[in-house]
Amino acid sequence: MRIIMPKQNPYRPFKPNPDMMARRPDVTGNAINGLGESKTRQPDMVYWAPDPDDIAFGEVQKWFYGNEPADPVLMEHRKRRKEILDAPLPDLAADQTQRTPDEWTAALDQFIGRGDCEMVGATALQPEWVFSHHQTDFGTVVMLGVQHTYDELKYVPETRGGIEVTYQYCRAAAAAKKVAGWLRQQGWDADPVTGPMVGKILMIPPALECGFGELGKHGSLINKEFGSAFRLGAVLTDAPFAHTSKREFGVDDFCSRCRVCEDACPPFAISSEKQTVRGTEKWYVDFDKCIPFFAETSGCAICIAVCPWSRPGVGENLAQKLAKRAERNAP
């Protein structure tokens, strides 16, 4: 039997920057995230705080931004994202437009048609998705996905790849603001949420629930059409959207057999086994191993770029193969 060895990792061995490491708090990021906890609870913010002084890892977050490359294109995207986030929303209209739930959800397709995003969905907002420091009366979350250009993403963690990531965060922010503005103009209050400084809710759980894909070993979503090469935006609202359905197409079994992201991760942050986090057994990336490399490279994204599902045209074929395997193995 021929044994296929993983490719040599150009980023190993990795030695964290002592200056960055000195800024870590006494508490671990894994503890903040609830690793090993058996009970469900609201999440606490560990990173990407709108105000870094509000979190334990705030000094690490400041170090991240203080040491990123001063690339003019990257800085222009950062500036553009801030302009998008700072732009005011339309006033809330006095009269509410009436549609059936199915009509509301179907109306989201207009944002795909205009090129604002590539995926839409909706689901009921669950309390365990809301950060512990935040409260909301909204009951529905609309999810939006923007697809990466793979030929740019593949350059991560180099600055060229980071520019692509930041550009797509801009698109996700713009899409969330447009959807929220559209709802408010029709008399339905709405609150846009966008990454990376989400601040209000977890993004991956509602995206899973509304059919964007399954959770991969690398801790990110895997979508049948786009792999892991996409970013998320969201809108909180009480507009009566019909909920879109979850989708499963064999990712969990695939990831249990695949080591691509594990072998590609410079600080060995990706585990081969699922772990319990706030009462749920799932794939989990070790925050305290991940963040030093992530901070030094101004964002990593290696794991989503190397994921076999992310290569253009691969996902649909993989899903078909996995479906056939499941049929063969069915009792």
Summary of the structure (lengths in Angstrom):
residues: 331
radius of gyration: 20.0
end to end distance: 28.8
largest distance: 70.8
contacts: 1043
relative contact order: 0.17
helix: 40%
strand: 13%
